Amino acid sequence: MVTAKAKIQTRDNYTAVVPLTVPDIDEVKKFADVIHKNGKVWQGEAFGWQAEYNPERPTPPIDSKMKFTPADFCIGESGIWFFSLMWEHGKDAEPVEFLDERGIVEAVV
């Protein structure tokens, strides 16, 4: 875990800078892998952030050319710090990663 400063817009024209903890991405990936291997819907808190996992489903998403709905895991809050994994190429393939850390201003040492 790293303590960082993040910009958070609290109301119109005001942005606060607050300290928060950001988990190590490798630890998050290990955690997500354990949940993915379990293959069951999960929602809760991990590393101090809200997180959820949805297993692969055989039916495609609405209005999609995909043949199935991929498994996905996400943690964090979009716009502050958010990380997701999506098994777009199947549950046994490596997941596609996405990291949104645009709200993080700096790491605190």
Biopython code that builds the backbone (N, CA, C, O; Angstrom):
import numpy as np
from Bio.PDB.StructureBuilder import StructureBuilder

atoms = [
    (1, "MET", "N", (0.838, -1.176, 0.000)),
    (1, "MET", "CA", (0.000, 0.000, 0.000)),
    (1, "MET", "C", (0.882, 1.239, 0.000)),
    (1, "MET", "O", (1.932, 1.282, 0.641)),
    (2, "VAL", "N", (0.436, 2.218, -0.720)),
    (2, "VAL", "CA", (1.121, 3.498, -0.795)),
    (2, "VAL", "C", (0.144, 4.568, -0.345)),
    (2, "VAL", "O", (-1.023, 4.548, -0.736)),
    (3, "THR", "N", (0.606, 5.493, 0.467)),
    (3, "THR", "CA", (-0.230, 6.639, 0.801)),
    (3, "THR", "C", (-0.006, 7.676, -0.284)),
    (3, "THR", "O", (1.132, 7.990, -0.633)),
    (4, "ALA", "N", (-1.097, 8.203, -0.813)),
    (4, "ALA", "CA", (-1.020, 9.180, -1.893)),
    (4, "ALA", "C", (-1.958, 10.334, -1.589)),
    (4, "ALA", "O", (-2.818, 10.234, -0.713)),
    (5, "LYS", "N", (-1.790, 11.421, -2.313)),
    (5, "LYS", "CA", (-2.721, 12.539, -2.240)),
    (5, "LYS", "C", (-3.594, 12.476, -3.480)),
    (5, "LYS", "O", (-3.107, 12.236, -4.585)),
    (6, "ALA", "N", (-4.888, 12.692, -3.288)),
    (6, "ALA", "CA", (-5.824, 12.635, -4.406)),
    (6, "ALA", "C", (-6.670, 13.893, -4.440)),
    (6, "ALA", "O", (-7.022, 14.446, -3.398)),
    (7, "LYS", "N", (-6.996, 14.342, -5.647)),
    (7, "LYS", "CA", (-7.922, 15.457, -5.827)),
    (7, "LYS", "C", (-9.329, 14.892, -5.878)),
    (7, "LYS", "O", (-9.610, 13.967, -6.640)),
    (8, "ILE", "N", (-10.207, 15.450, -5.067)),
    (8, "ILE", "CA", (-11.597, 15.015, -5.054)),
    (8, "ILE", "C", (-12.480, 16.247, -5.129)),
    (8, "ILE", "O", (-12.424, 17.118, -4.260)),
    (9, "GLN", "N", (-13.300, 16.317, -6.175)),
    (9, "GLN", "CA", (-14.214, 17.449, -6.303)),
    (9, "GLN", "C", (-15.377, 17.223, -5.345)),
    (9, "GLN", "O", (-16.110, 16.241, -5.466)),
    (10, "THR", "N", (-15.538, 18.137, -4.395)),
    (10, "THR", "CA", (-16.569, 17.968, -3.372)),
    (10, "THR", "C", (-17.830, 18.754, -3.671)),
    (10, "THR", "O", (-18.912, 18.376, -3.222)),
    (11, "ARG", "N", (-17.715, 19.821, -4.407)),
    (11, "ARG", "CA", (-18.883, 20.597, -4.833)),
    (11, "ARG", "C", (-18.453, 21.489, -5.981)),
    (11, "ARG", "O", (-17.281, 21.501, -6.359)),
    (12, "ASP", "N", (-19.393, 22.232, -6.536)),
    (12, "ASP", "CA", (-19.085, 23.099, -7.672)),
    (12, "ASP", "C", (-17.880, 23.988, -7.391)),
    (12, "ASP", "O", (-17.829, 24.689, -6.380)),
    (13, "ASN", "N", (-16.924, 23.948, -8.290)),
    (13, "ASN", "CA", (-15.740, 24.802, -8.251)),
    (13, "ASN", "C", (-14.858, 24.626, -7.017)),
    (13, "ASN", "O", (-14.074, 25.523, -6.705)),
    (14, "TYR", "N", (-14.956, 23.514, -6.313)),
    (14, "TYR", "CA", (-14.070, 23.277, -5.181)),
    (14, "TYR", "C", (-13.528, 21.857, -5.259)),
    (14, "TYR", "O", (-14.286, 20.894, -5.371)),
    (15, "THR", "N", (-12.215, 21.742, -5.200)),
    (15, "THR", "CA", (-11.561, 20.441, -5.208)),
    (15, "THR", "C", (-10.681, 20.326, -3.971)),
    (15, "THR", "O", (-9.806, 21.162, -3.742)),
    (16, "ALA", "N", (-10.912, 19.300, -3.185)),
    (16, "ALA", "CA", (-10.093, 19.044, -1.999)),
    (16, "ALA", "C", (-8.952, 18.103, -2.373)),
    (16, "ALA", "O", (-9.099, 17.267, -3.264)),
    (17, "VAL", "N", (-7.828, 18.238, -1.697)),
    (17, "VAL", "CA", (-6.712, 17.301, -1.842)),
    (17, "VAL", "C", (-6.616, 16.560, -0.517)),
    (17, "VAL", "O", (-6.383, 17.163, 0.530)),
    (18, "VAL", "N", (-6.799, 15.238, -0.577)),
    (18, "VAL", "CA", (-6.846, 14.426, 0.642)),
    (18, "VAL", "C", (-5.886, 13.240, 0.537)),
    (18, "VAL", "O", (-5.612, 12.761, -0.563)),
    (19, "PRO", "N", (-5.372, 12.764, 1.680)),
    (19, "PRO", "CA", (-4.530, 11.565, 1.655)),
    (19, "PRO", "C", (-5.401, 10.310, 1.608)),
    (19, "PRO", "O", (-6.477, 10.273, 2.204)),
    (20, "LEU", "N", (-4.941, 9.303, 0.910)),
    (20, "LEU", "CA", (-5.620, 8.007, 0.879)),
    (20, "LEU", "C", (-4.609, 6.925, 0.571)),
    (20, "LEU", "O", (-3.489, 7.218, 0.152)),
    (21, "THR", "N", (-4.995, 5.675, 0.775)),
    (21, "THR", "CA", (-4.080, 4.574, 0.485)),
    (21, "THR", "C", (-4.439, 3.925, -0.844)),
    (21, "THR", "O", (-5.611, 3.719, -1.162)),
    (22, "VAL", "N", (-3.414, 3.612, -1.602)),
    (22, "VAL", "CA", (-3.567, 2.956, -2.897)),
    (22, "VAL", "C", (-2.879, 1.598, -2.790)),
    (22, "VAL", "O", (-1.694, 1.532, -2.464)),
    (23, "PRO", "N", (-3.609, 0.512, -3.061)),
    (23, "PRO", "CA", (-2.996, -0.811, -2.940)),
    (23, "PRO", "C", (-1.981, -1.087, -4.044)),
    (23, "PRO", "O", (-2.024, -0.479, -5.113)),
    (24, "ASP", "N", (-1.080, -2.003, -3.769)),
    (24, "ASP", "CA", (-0.112, -2.470, -4.751)),
    (24, "ASP", "C", (-0.868, -3.261, -5.819)),
    (24, "ASP", "O", (-1.611, -4.189, -5.499)),
    (25, "ILE", "N", (-0.679, -2.895, -7.078)),
    (25, "ILE", "CA", (-1.411, -3.535, -8.182)),
    (25, "ILE", "C", (-1.172, -5.045, -8.218)),
    (25, "ILE", "O", (-2.102, -5.804, -8.490)),
    (26, "ASP", "N", (0.042, -5.487, -7.950)),
    (26, "ASP", "CA", (0.313, -6.927, -7.962)),
    (26, "ASP", "C", (-0.506, -7.655, -6.900)),
    (26, "ASP", "O", (-0.984, -8.765, -7.137)),
    (27, "GLU", "N", (-0.670, -7.036, -5.735)),
    (27, "GLU", "CA", (-1.492, -7.638, -4.678)),
    (27, "GLU", "C", (-2.961, -7.682, -5.097)),
    (27, "GLU", "O", (-3.660, -8.656, -4.819)),
    (28, "VAL", "N", (-3.424, -6.633, -5.760)),
    (28, "VAL", "CA", (-4.807, -6.603, -6.247)),
    (28, "VAL", "C", (-5.016, -7.711, -7.278)),
    (28, "VAL", "O", (-6.035, -8.401, -7.249)),
    (29, "LYS", "N", (-4.056, -7.884, -8.187)),
    (29, "LYS", "CA", (-4.159, -8.934, -9.208)),
    (29, "LYS", "C", (-4.215, -10.323, -8.570)),
    (29, "LYS", "O", (-4.993, -11.175, -9.000)),
    (30, "LYS", "N", (-3.393, -10.549, -7.547)),
    (30, "LYS", "CA", (-3.418, -11.842, -6.850)),
    (30, "LYS", "C", (-4.780, -12.076, -6.205)),
    (30, "LYS", "O", (-5.335, -13.172, -6.291)),
    (31, "PHE", "N", (-5.307, -11.054, -5.566)),
    (31, "PHE", "CA", (-6.619, -11.139, -4.929)),
    (31, "PHE", "C", (-7.699, -11.458, -5.970)),
    (31, "PHE", "O", (-8.527, -12.345, -5.763)),
    (32, "ALA", "N", (-7.682, -10.726, -7.089)),
    (32, "ALA", "CA", (-8.665, -10.940, -8.150)),
    (32, "ALA", "C", (-8.547, -12.340, -8.739)),
    (32, "ALA", "O", (-9.557, -12.958, -9.078)),
    (33, "ASP", "N", (-7.329, -12.843, -8.863)),
    (33, "ASP", "CA", (-7.114, -14.183, -9.414)),
    (33, "ASP", "C", (-7.752, -15.255, -8.529)),
    (33, "ASP", "O", (-8.350, -16.206, -9.034)),
    (34, "VAL", "N", (-7.625, -15.101, -7.217)),
    (34, "VAL", "CA", (-8.246, -16.057, -6.287)),
    (34, "VAL", "C", (-9.764, -16.042, -6.458)),
    (34, "VAL", "O", (-10.397, -17.096, -6.523)),
    (35, "ILE", "N", (-10.338, -14.859, -6.529)),
    (35, "ILE", "CA", (-11.793, -14.745, -6.706)),
    (35, "ILE", "C", (-12.210, -15.309, -8.061)),
    (35, "ILE", "O", (-13.222, -16.002, -8.169)),
    (36, "HIS", "N", (-11.417, -15.004, -9.102)),
    (36, "HIS", "CA", (-11.731, -15.493, -10.448)),
    (36, "HIS", "C", (-11.715, -17.022, -10.489)),
    (36, "HIS", "O", (-12.580, -17.633, -11.117)),
    (37, "LYS", "N", (-10.752, -17.632, -9.835)),
    (37, "LYS", "CA", (-10.684, -19.101, -9.805)),
    (37, "LYS", "C", (-11.881, -19.702, -9.074)),
    (37, "LYS", "O", (-12.306, -20.814, -9.385)),
    (38, "ASN", "N", (-12.422, -18.973, -8.109)),
    (38, "ASN", "CA", (-13.625, -19.417, -7.397)),
    (38, "ASN", "C", (-14.841, -19.383, -8.329)),
    (38, "ASN", "O", (-15.737, -20.219, -8.218)),
    (39, "GLY", "N", (-14.865, -18.404, -9.254)),
    (39, "GLY", "CA", (-15.900, -18.337, -10.278)),
    (39, "GLY", "C", (-17.293, -17.955, -9.815)),
    (39, "GLY", "O", (-18.272, -18.273, -10.489)),
    (40, "LYS", "N", (-17.403, -17.276, -8.675)),
    (40, "LYS", "CA", (-18.716, -16.878, -8.158)),
    (40, "LYS", "C", (-18.788, -15.365, -8.012)),
    (40, "LYS", "O", (-17.782, -14.702, -7.759)),
    (41, "VAL", "N", (-19.996, -14.831, -8.176)),
    (41, "VAL", "CA", (-20.209, -13.396, -7.988)),
    (41, "VAL", "C", (-19.718, -13.008, -6.598)),
    (41, "VAL", "O", (-19.984, -13.700, -5.615)),
    (42, "TRP", "N", (-19.000, -11.895, -6.531)),
    (42, "TRP", "CA", (-18.495, -11.399, -5.250)),
    (42, "TRP", "C", (-18.577, -9.882, -5.237)),
    (42, "TRP", "O", (-18.288, -9.229, -6.239)),
    (43, "GLN", "N", (-18.969, -9.324, -4.102)),
    (43, "GLN", "CA", (-18.974, -7.875, -3.918)),
    (43, "GLN", "C", (-18.608, -7.594, -2.470)),
    (43, "GLN", "O", (-19.112, -8.249, -1.559)),
    (44, "GLY", "N", (-17.739, -6.626, -2.261)),
    (44, "GLY", "CA", (-17.335, -6.300, -0.902)),
    (44, "GLY", "C", (-16.259, -5.245, -0.880)),
    (44, "GLY", "O", (-16.170, -4.406, -1.777)),
    (45, "GLU", "N", (-15.440, -5.295, 0.154)),
    (45, "GLU", "CA", (-14.355, -4.332, 0.309)),
    (45, "GLU", "C", (-13.026, -5.074, 0.268)),
    (45, "GLU", "O", (-12.865, -6.124, 0.891)),
    (46, "ALA", "N", (-12.081, -4.514, -0.471)),
    (46, "ALA", "CA", (-10.732, -5.080, -0.556)),
    (46, "ALA", "C", (-9.728, -3.937, -0.512)),
    (46, "ALA", "O", (-9.870, -2.955, -1.242)),
    (47, "PHE", "N", (-8.735, -4.058, 0.324)),
    (47, "PHE", "CA", (-7.689, -3.042, 0.443)),
    (47, "PHE", "C", (-8.263, -1.665, 0.788)),
    (47, "PHE", "O", (-7.662, -0.641, 0.465)),
    (48, "GLY", "N", (-9.420, -1.644, 1.442)),
    (48, "GLY", "CA", (-10.050, -0.387, 1.833)),
    (48, "GLY", "C", (-10.935, 0.241, 0.771)),
    (48, "GLY", "O", (-11.479, 1.323, 0.991)),
    (49, "TRP", "N", (-11.092, -0.410, -0.376)),
    (49, "TRP", "CA", (-11.894, 0.113, -1.485)),
    (49, "TRP", "C", (-13.049, -0.846, -1.786)),
    (49, "TRP", "O", (-12.937, -2.048, -1.545)),
    (50, "GLN", "N", (-14.148, -0.320, -2.307)),
    (50, "GLN", "CA", (-15.235, -1.162, -2.783)),
    (50, "GLN", "C", (-14.745, -1.926, -4.009)),
    (50, "GLN", "O", (-14.018, -1.382, -4.840)),
    (51, "ALA", "N", (-15.146, -3.186, -4.115)),
    (51, "ALA", "CA", (-14.709, -4.026, -5.228)),
    (51, "ALA", "C", (-15.808, -5.019, -5.572)),
    (51, "ALA", "O", (-16.688, -5.299, -4.758)),
    (52, "GLU", "N", (-15.744, -5.552, -6.798)),
    (52, "GLU", "CA", (-16.708, -6.586, -7.194)),
    (52, "GLU", "C", (-16.134, -7.461, -8.297)),
    (52, "GLU", "O", (-15.232, -7.065, -9.034)),
    (53, "TYR", "N", (-16.688, -8.664, -8.385)),
    (53, "TYR", "CA", (-16.296, -9.631, -9.411)),
    (53, "TYR", "C", (-17.555, -10.278, -9.967)),
    (53, "TYR", "O", (-18.470, -10.636, -9.225)),
    (54, "ASN", "N", (-17.582, -10.420, -11.288)),
    (54, "ASN", "CA", (-18.672, -11.118, -11.972)),
    (54, "ASN", "C", (-18.058, -12.185, -12.864)),
    (54, "ASN", "O", (-17.190, -11.880, -13.681)),
    (55, "PRO", "N", (-18.496, -13.435, -12.722)),
    (55, "PRO", "CA", (-17.921, -14.504, -13.551)),
    (55, "PRO", "C", (-18.406, -14.415, -15.002)),
    (55, "PRO", "O", (-19.370, -13.716, -15.318)),
    (56, "GLU", "N", (-17.714, -15.135, -15.857)),
    (56, "GLU", "CA", (-18.104, -15.229, -17.262)),
    (56, "GLU", "C", (-19.498, -15.832, -17.369)),
    (56, "GLU", "O", (-19.865, -16.728, -16.609)),
    (57, "ARG", "N", (-20.280, -15.316, -18.343)),
    (57, "ARG", "CA", (-21.613, -15.860, -18.607)),
    (57, "ARG", "C", (-21.689, -16.269, -20.077)),
    (57, "ARG", "O", (-21.090, -15.615, -20.931)),
    (58, "PRO", "N", (-22.411, -17.333, -20.377)),
    (58, "PRO", "CA", (-22.456, -17.817, -21.758)),
    (58, "PRO", "C", (-23.239, -16.909, -22.710)),
    (58, "PRO", "O", (-23.065, -16.995, -23.925)),
    (59, "THR", "N", (-24.085, -16.052, -22.177)),
    (59, "THR", "CA", (-24.876, -15.160, -23.032)),
    (59, "THR", "C", (-24.094, -13.879, -23.327)),
    (59, "THR", "O", (-23.401, -13.362, -22.452)),
    (60, "PRO", "N", (-24.202, -13.368, -24.553)),
    (60, "PRO", "CA", (-23.474, -12.137, -24.894)),
    (60, "PRO", "C", (-24.142, -10.907, -24.275)),
    (60, "PRO", "O", (-25.333, -10.936, -23.963)),
    (61, "PRO", "N", (-23.375, -9.825, -24.097)),
    (61, "PRO", "CA", (-23.983, -8.580, -23.631)),
    (61, "PRO", "C", (-25.004, -8.079, -24.661)),
    (61, "PRO", "O", (-24.888, -8.384, -25.848)),
    (62, "ILE", "N", (-25.980, -7.329, -24.217)),
    (62, "ILE", "CA", (-27.005, -6.782, -25.117)),
    (62, "ILE", "C", (-26.330, -5.920, -26.184)),
    (62, "ILE", "O", (-25.417, -5.149, -25.888)),
    (63, "ASP", "N", (-26.791, -6.062, -27.426)),
    (63, "ASP", "CA", (-26.281, -5.296, -28.569)),
    (63, "ASP", "C", (-24.776, -5.477, -28.780)),
    (63, "ASP", "O", (-24.088, -4.534, -29.170)),
    (64, "SER", "N", (-24.273, -6.667, -28.527)),
    (64, "SER", "CA", (-22.845, -6.936, -28.681)),
    (64, "SER", "C", (-22.625, -8.066, -29.676)),
    (64, "SER", "O", (-23.469, -8.949, -29.826)),
    (65, "LYS", "N", (-21.487, -8.030, -30.350)),
    (65, "LYS", "CA", (-21.110, -9.108, -31.260)),
    (65, "LYS", "C", (-20.310, -10.189, -30.540)),
    (65, "LYS", "O", (-19.933, -11.195, -31.141)),
    (66, "MET", "N", (-20.054, -9.975, -29.253)),
    (66, "MET", "CA", (-19.320, -10.973, -28.474)),
    (66, "MET", "C", (-20.158, -12.240, -28.347)),
    (66, "MET", "O", (-21.387, -12.190, -28.396)),
    (67, "LYS", "N", (-19.498, -13.351, -28.187)),
    (67, "LYS", "CA", (-20.184, -14.642, -28.072)),
    (67, "LYS", "C", (-20.542, -14.970, -26.622)),
    (67, "LYS", "O", (-21.321, -15.888, -26.369)),
    (68, "PHE", "N", (-19.975, -14.220, -25.665)),
    (68, "PHE", "CA", (-20.211, -14.459, -24.237)),
    (68, "PHE", "C", (-19.971, -13.147, -23.494)),
    (68, "PHE", "O", (-19.422, -12.199, -24.056)),
    (69, "THR", "N", (-20.379, -13.098, -22.241)),
    (69, "THR", "CA", (-20.088, -11.944, -21.386)),
    (69, "THR", "C", (-18.856, -12.291, -20.558)),
    (69, "THR", "O", (-18.889, -13.236, -19.770)),
    (70, "PRO", "N", (-17.766, -11.536, -20.727)),
    (70, "PRO", "CA", (-16.531, -11.873, -20.020)),
    (70, "PRO", "C", (-16.612, -11.652, -18.513)),
    (70, "PRO", "O", (-17.381, -10.820, -18.031)),
    (71, "ALA", "N", (-15.811, -12.406, -17.788)),
    (71, "ALA", "CA", (-15.663, -12.191, -16.347)),
    (71, "ALA", "C", (-14.981, -10.842, -16.148)),
    (71, "ALA", "O", (-14.162, -10.423, -16.966)),
    (72, "ASP", "N", (-15.329, -10.163, -15.050)),
    (72, "ASP", "CA", (-14.684, -8.884, -14.768)),
    (72, "ASP", "C", (-14.519, -8.669, -13.271)),
    (72, "ASP", "O", (-15.299, -9.170, -12.462)),
    (73, "PHE", "N", (-13.488, -7.913, -12.926)),
    (73, "PHE", "CA", (-13.197, -7.522, -11.549)),
    (73, "PHE", "C", (-12.892, -6.039, -11.569)),
    (73, "PHE", "O", (-12.179, -5.566, -12.453)),
    (74, "CYS", "N", (-13.423, -5.296, -10.600)),
    (74, "CYS", "CA", (-13.068, -3.883, -10.493)),
    (74, "CYS", "C", (-12.968, -3.480, -9.033)),
    (74, "CYS", "O", (-13.618, -4.056, -8.160)),
    (75, "ILE", "N", (-12.136, -2.479, -8.790)),
    (75, "ILE", "CA", (-11.900, -1.971, -7.441)),
    (75, "ILE", "C", (-11.631, -0.475, -7.535)),
    (75, "ILE", "O", (-10.981, -0.011, -8.472)),
    (76, "GLY", "N", (-12.134, 0.276, -6.562)),
    (76, "GLY", "CA", (-11.833, 1.697, -6.500)),
    (76, "GLY", "C", (-12.996, 2.574, -6.894)),
    (76, "GLY", "O", (-14.146, 2.138, -6.955)),
    (77, "GLU", "N", (-12.667, 3.818, -7.157)),
    (77, "GLU", "CA", (-13.656, 4.833, -7.505)),
    (77, "GLU", "C", (-13.165, 5.572, -8.741)),
    (77, "GLU", "O", (-12.110, 6.205, -8.718)),
    (78, "SER", "N", (-13.941, 5.486, -9.826)),
    (78, "SER", "CA", (-13.563, 6.135, -11.077)),
    (78, "SER", "C", (-13.331, 7.631, -10.852)),
    (78, "SER", "O", (-14.101, 8.290, -10.154)),
    (79, "GLY", "N", (-12.276, 8.148, -11.445)),
    (79, "GLY", "CA", (-11.942, 9.558, -11.303)),
    (79, "GLY", "C", (-11.014, 9.843, -10.143)),
    (79, "GLY", "O", (-10.419, 10.919, -10.076)),
    (80, "ILE", "N", (-10.877, 8.886, -9.216)),
    (80, "ILE", "CA", (-9.946, 9.040, -8.094)),
    (80, "ILE", "C", (-8.842, 7.998, -8.271)),
    (80, "ILE", "O", (-7.710, 8.338, -8.616)),
    (81, "TRP", "N", (-9.176, 6.732, -8.034)),
    (81, "TRP", "CA", (-8.284, 5.599, -8.295)),
    (81, "TRP", "C", (-9.177, 4.394, -8.566)),
    (81, "TRP", "O", (-10.034, 4.054, -7.750)),
    (82, "PHE", "N", (-8.977, 3.753, -9.705)),
    (82, "PHE", "CA", (-9.831, 2.649, -10.139)),
    (82, "PHE", "C", (-8.986, 1.682, -10.956)),
    (82, "PHE", "O", (-8.175, 2.104, -11.781)),
    (83, "PHE", "N", (-9.176, 0.376, -10.725)),
    (83, "PHE", "CA", (-8.454, -0.649, -11.474)),
    (83, "PHE", "C", (-9.434, -1.752, -11.834)),
    (83, "PHE", "O", (-10.247, -2.165, -11.007)),
    (84, "SER", "N", (-9.354, -2.228, -13.074)),
    (84, "SER", "CA", (-10.235, -3.326, -13.473)),
    (84, "SER", "C", (-9.484, -4.352, -14.309)),
    (84, "SER", "O", (-8.482, -4.058, -14.962)),
    (85, "LEU", "N", (-10.009, -5.559, -14.257)),
    (85, "LEU", "CA", (-9.539, -6.678, -15.068)),
    (85, "LEU", "C", (-10.752, -7.247, -15.787)),
    (85, "LEU", "O", (-11.812, -7.414, -15.184)),
    (86, "MET", "N", (-10.600, -7.547, -17.079)),
    (86, "MET", "CA", (-11.687, -8.169, -17.829)),
    (86, "MET", "C", (-11.099, -9.298, -18.663)),
    (86, "MET", "O", (-10.149, -9.103, -19.421)),
    (87, "TRP", "N", (-11.677, -10.473, -18.510)),
    (87, "TRP", "CA", (-11.206, -11.660, -19.218)),
    (87, "TRP", "C", (-11.890, -11.717, -20.583)),
    (87, "TRP", "O", (-12.698, -12.608, -20.844)),
    (88, "GLU", "N", (-11.554, -10.748, -21.459)),
    (88, "GLU", "CA", (-12.205, -10.579, -22.761)),
    (88, "GLU", "C", (-11.991, -11.747, -23.711)),
    (88, "GLU", "O", (-12.803, -11.975, -24.608)),
    (89, "HIS", "N", (-10.910, -12.484, -23.524)),
    (89, "HIS", "CA", (-10.582, -13.585, -24.442)),
    (89, "HIS", "C", (-10.907, -14.945, -23.839)),
    (89, "HIS", "O", (-10.426, -15.975, -24.312)),
    (90, "GLY", "N", (-11.726, -14.940, -22.794)),
    (90, "GLY", "CA", (-12.130, -16.183, -22.151)),
    (90, "GLY", "C", (-11.563, -16.302, -20.750)),
    (90, "GLY", "O", (-10.546, -15.692, -20.418)),
    (91, "LYS", "N", (-12.238, -17.099, -19.935)),
    (91, "LYS", "CA", (-11.871, -17.194, -18.518)),
    (91, "LYS", "C", (-10.498, -17.797, -18.268)),
    (91, "LYS", "O", (-9.934, -17.615, -17.190)),
    (92, "ASP", "N", (-9.949, -18.517, -19.250)),
    (92, "ASP", "CA", (-8.633, -19.122, -19.071)),
    (92, "ASP", "C", (-7.504, -18.291, -19.676)),
    (92, "ASP", "O", (-6.333, -18.650, -19.555)),
    (93, "ALA", "N", (-7.857, -17.175, -20.329)),
    (93, "ALA", "CA", (-6.853, -16.290, -20.938)),
    (93, "ALA", "C", (-6.446, -15.194, -19.948)),
    (93, "ALA", "O", (-7.101, -14.994, -18.925)),
    (94, "GLU", "N", (-5.365, -14.496, -20.263)),
    (94, "GLU", "CA", (-4.928, -13.372, -19.424)),
    (94, "GLU", "C", (-5.960, -12.242, -19.532)),
    (94, "GLU", "O", (-6.469, -11.974, -20.620)),
    (95, "PRO", "N", (-6.267, -11.586, -18.420)),
    (95, "PRO", "CA", (-7.243, -10.497, -18.472)),
    (95, "PRO", "C", (-6.648, -9.211, -19.049)),
    (95, "PRO", "O", (-5.436, -8.993, -19.022)),
    (96, "VAL", "N", (-7.530, -8.380, -19.565)),
    (96, "VAL", "CA", (-7.165, -7.044, -20.028)),
    (96, "VAL", "C", (-7.250, -6.123, -18.815)),
    (96, "VAL", "O", (-8.220, -6.182, -18.060)),
    (97, "GLU", "N", (-6.246, -5.277, -18.625)),
    (97, "GLU", "CA", (-6.180, -4.398, -17.454)),
    (97, "GLU", "C", (-6.509, -2.957, -17.826)),
    (97, "GLU", "O", (-6.222, -2.504, -18.934)),
    (98, "PHE", "N", (-7.117, -2.246, -16.876)),
    (98, "PHE", "CA", (-7.372, -0.814, -17.029)),
    (98, "PHE", "C", (-7.111, -0.138, -15.691)),
    (98, "PHE", "O", (-7.631, -0.574, -14.663)),
    (99, "LEU", "N", (-6.313, 0.921, -15.695)),
    (99, "LEU", "CA", (-6.000, 1.674, -14.484)),
    (99, "LEU", "C", (-6.342, 3.139, -14.702)),
    (99, "LEU", "O", (-5.864, 3.763, -15.649)),
    (100, "ASP", "N", (-7.168, 3.681, -13.822)),
    (100, "ASP", "CA", (-7.525, 5.102, -13.840)),
    (100, "ASP", "C", (-7.008, 5.700, -12.540)),
    (100, "ASP", "O", (-7.574, 5.465, -11.472)),
    (101, "GLU", "N", (-5.941, 6.466, -12.632)),
    (101, "GLU", "CA", (-5.398, 7.110, -11.444)),
    (101, "GLU", "C", (-5.290, 8.615, -11.656)),
    (101, "GLU", "O", (-4.399, 9.273, -11.118)),
    (102, "ARG", "N", (-6.218, 9.144, -12.452)),
    (102, "ARG", "CA", (-6.154, 10.572, -12.781)),
    (102, "ARG", "C", (-6.375, 11.473, -11.574)),
    (102, "ARG", "O", (-5.977, 12.638, -11.596)),
    (103, "GLY", "N", (-7.008, 10.951, -10.512)),
    (103, "GLY", "CA", (-7.215, 11.757, -9.319)),
    (103, "GLY", "C", (-6.016, 11.792, -8.396)),
    (103, "GLY", "O", (-5.966, 12.608, -7.476)),
    (104, "ILE", "N", (-5.043, 10.913, -8.630)),
    (104, "ILE", "CA", (-3.871, 10.856, -7.757)),
    (104, "ILE", "C", (-2.911, 11.988, -8.128)),
    (104, "ILE", "O", (-2.481, 12.104, -9.275)),
    (105, "VAL", "N", (-2.589, 12.811, -7.147)),
    (105, "VAL", "CA", (-1.716, 13.952, -7.366)),
    (105, "VAL", "C", (-0.258, 13.555, -7.165)),
    (105, "VAL", "O", (0.595, 13.875, -7.993)),
    (106, "GLU", "N", (0.032, 12.857, -6.062)),
    (106, "GLU", "CA", (1.404, 12.457, -5.765)),
    (106, "GLU", "C", (1.416, 11.381, -4.697)),
    (106, "GLU", "O", (0.473, 11.241, -3.918)),
    (107, "ALA", "N", (2.494, 10.632, -4.677)),
    (107, "ALA", "CA", (2.705, 9.662, -3.600)),
    (107, "ALA", "C", (3.317, 10.403, -2.420)),
    (107, "ALA", "O", (4.140, 11.300, -2.602)),
    (108, "VAL", "N", (2.918, 10.031, -1.223)),
    (108, "VAL", "CA", (3.459, 10.641, -0.014)),
    (108, "VAL", "C", (4.509, 9.700, 0.549)),
    (108, "VAL", "O", (4.240, 8.515, 0.745)),
    (109, "VAL", "N", (5.681, 10.205, 0.806)),
    (109, "VAL", "CA", (6.769, 9.364, 1.299)),
    (109, "VAL", "C", (6.886, 9.465, 2.805)),
    (109, "VAL", "O", (7.751, 8.824, 3.402)),
]
sb = StructureBuilder()
sb.init_structure("model")
sb.init_model(0)
sb.init_chain("A")
sb.init_seg("    ")
for serial, (resi, resn, name, xyz) in enumerate(atoms, 1):
    if name == "N":
        sb.init_residue(resn, " ", resi, " ")
    sb.init_atom(name, np.array(xyz, "f"), 0.0, 1.0, " ", f" {name:<3s}", serial, name[0])
structure = sb.get_structure()
